[in-house]
Amino acid sequence: MFELMGRRAFVTGSTQGIGYAVAECLSFKGAEVYLHCSKDWEKAENLAADLQARTGRPAKGIAYDLTEADAAEKLFAMTGPVDILICNASVQFRCAWEEIPESEFEKQINVNLRSSLFLMQKYIPPMQQNHWGRVLNIGSVQQARPHTHMAVYAATKCALSSLTENIAKQTAADGVTVNMLLPGVIATPRNEEALSDPVYRQLTLQKIPAGYAGNPEDCAAAALLLCSEEGRYITGSSLYVDGGMHL
Ligand SMILES: NC(=O)c1ccc[n+]([C@@H]2O[C@H](COP(=O)([O-])OP(=O)(O)OC[C@H]3O[C@@H](n4cnc5c(N)ncnc54)[C@H](OP(=O)(O)O)[C@@H]3O)[C@@H](O)[C@H]2O)c1
């Protein structure tokens, strides 16, 4: 089950954290993968070479900043059509809602929401022609439990959820599923600093019914189901991977 031999996958923001774990998992299951980050080509290429050596499946590293207006176009030109698109990259700023500057609002909207729409516009039509495709948008537990200092980040994920459901309904008949995976607190470089503060860590863990932070591999396992042939009847769904934090 869950074999991906012959499939091509593009995971945005996959040089570390959840994106890397998902790409690694897809590669171990047989997919050809594109690892991606904003600017550091060398890092992406080195990681891809290492992954290819470990899994024996083709892997390529690419870089392009998703804040750029032409990101979807440029990235599609680099990868060509794929079978699996995972919109994983995001940015988040911590700031009280009264003080959120326009620059932070725009960057979060551009990377977390805008780029995902335009990537779907580019990548889904060839999937429809092929009568097979998997799109996975990465949301957040903050859609249900917003952090007081990440109002815009949470709002971008809620908007992405709406897009996910809307597009899923319109592509289901063509064999293309569009789902959302919503991580809770996952130990990645992004929140390393915040969680290294023992007081903040304790407060955060108290909000998780399972009592501990997840790891990127927990997300990879769920992503694999949603990207597989076996996941063909799951579309427009939101799958929390959060130890029950959304409850
Ligand atoms: N970690 C958590 O606890 C958690 C919880 C809920 C939801 N999530 C969601 O899960 C996803 C992955 O989170 P993570 O913690 O694994 O993230 P992360 O460790 O911060 O990694 C983010 C990745 O996205 C790339 N990226 C960021 N901005 C970019 C841009 N403008 N253009 C292109 N690439 C960009 C980064 O590359 P660069 O190094 O080039 O910036 C990096 O590869 C995100 O959507 C996040 O919102 C995470």
The ligand as a Tripos MOL2 file, in Angstrom:
@<TRIPOS>MOLECULE
LIG
   48    52     1     0     0
SMALL
NO_CHARGES

@<TRIPOS>ATOM
      1 N1          5.8670   23.6170   13.0550 N.am      1 LIG1
      2 C1          4.6510   23.7350   13.5630 C.2       1 LIG1
      3 O1          4.4330   23.6060   14.7830 O.2       1 LIG1
      4 C2          3.4810   24.0180   12.6690 C.ar      1 LIG1
      5 C3          2.2070   24.0930   13.2440 C.ar      1 LIG1
      6 C4          1.1180   24.3370   12.4390 C.ar      1 LIG1
      7 C5          1.2800   24.5030   11.0740 C.ar      1 LIG1
      8 N2          2.5260   24.4370   10.5360 N.ar      1 LIG1
      9 C6          2.6340   24.6210    9.0940 C.3       1 LIG1
     10 O2          3.4200   23.5800    8.5250 O.3       1 LIG1
     11 C7          4.1670   24.0820    7.4180 C.3       1 LIG1
     12 C8          5.6420   23.7900    7.6200 C.3       1 LIG1
     13 O3          6.0500   24.3440    8.8680 O.3       1 LIG1
     14 P1          7.5130   24.1120    9.4450 P.3       1 LIG1
     15 O4          7.4640   24.3670   10.9040 O.co2     1 LIG1
     16 O5          8.0500   22.8240    8.9440 O.co2     1 LIG1
     17 O6          8.2870   25.3420    8.7350 O.3       1 LIG1
     18 P2          9.8100   25.7800    8.7630 P.3       1 LIG1
     19 O7         10.6460   24.8440    9.5760 O.co2     1 LIG1
     20 O8          9.8130   27.2260    9.1170 O.co2     1 LIG1
     21 O9         10.2290   25.6270    7.2010 O.3       1 LIG1
     22 C9          9.6360   26.4620    6.2690 C.3       1 LIG1
     23 C10        10.0760   26.1010    4.8630 C.3       1 LIG1
     24 O10         9.3820   26.9800    3.9680 O.3       1 LIG1
     25 C11        10.3180   27.7160    3.1980 C.3       1 LIG1
     26 N3          9.8740   29.0820    2.9780 N.ar      1 LIG1
     27 C12         9.5420   30.0140    3.8980 C.ar      1 LIG1
     28 N4          9.2480   31.1800    3.2880 N.ar      1 LIG1
     29 C13         9.3830   30.9670    1.9590 C.ar      1 LIG1
     30 C14         9.2240   31.7880    0.8270 C.ar      1 LIG1
     31 N5          8.9000   33.0880    0.9180 N.pl3     1 LIG1
     32 N6          9.4480   31.2620   -0.4010 N.ar      1 LIG1
     33 C15         9.8120   29.9640   -0.5220 C.ar      1 LIG1
     34 N7          9.9820   29.1290    0.5310 N.ar      1 LIG1
     35 C16         9.7710   29.6320    1.7560 C.ar      1 LIG1
     36 C17        11.5970   27.6960    4.0260 C.3       1 LIG1
     37 O11        12.7090   27.9230    3.1870 O.3       1 LIG1
     38 P3         13.7310   29.1770    3.4840 P.3       1 LIG1
     39 O12        14.7040   28.6310    4.4730 O.co2     1 LIG1
     40 O13        14.3170   29.4950    2.1900 O.co2     1 LIG1
     41 O14        12.8960   30.2990    4.0290 O.co2     1 LIG1
     42 C18        11.5490   26.2830    4.6110 C.3       1 LIG1
     43 O15        12.0250   25.3440    3.6760 O.3       1 LIG1
     44 C19         3.8330   25.5650    7.3280 C.3       1 LIG1
     45 O16         2.7830   25.7660    6.4130 O.3       1 LIG1
     46 C20         3.3410   25.9100    8.7190 C.3       1 LIG1
     47 O17         2.4610   27.0100    8.7080 O.3       1 LIG1
     48 C21         3.6350   24.2120   11.2990 C.ar      1 LIG1
@<TRIPOS>BOND
     1     1     2 1
     2     2     3 2
     3     2     4 1
     4     4     5 ar
     5     4    48 ar
     6     5     6 ar
     7     6     7 ar
     8     7     8 ar
     9     8     9 1
    10     8    48 ar
    11     9    10 1
    12     9    46 1
    13    10    11 1
    14    11    12 1
    15    11    44 1
    16    12    13 1
    17    13    14 1
    18    14    15 2
    19    14    16 1
    20    14    17 1
    21    17    18 1
    22    18    19 2
    23    18    20 1
    24    18    21 1
    25    21    22 1
    26    22    23 1
    27    23    24 1
    28    23    42 1
    29    24    25 1
    30    25    26 1
    31    25    36 1
    32    26    27 ar
    33    26    35 ar
    34    27    28 ar
    35    28    29 ar
    36    29    30 ar
    37    29    35 ar
    38    30    31 1
    39    30    32 ar
    40    32    33 ar
    41    33    34 ar
    42    34    35 ar
    43    36    37 1
    44    36    42 1
    45    37    38 1
    46    38    39 2
    47    38    40 1
    48    38    41 1
    49    42    43 1
    50    44    45 1
    51    44    46 1
    52    46    47 1
@<TRIPOS>SUBSTRUCTURE
     1 LIG1         1 GROUP 0 **** ****
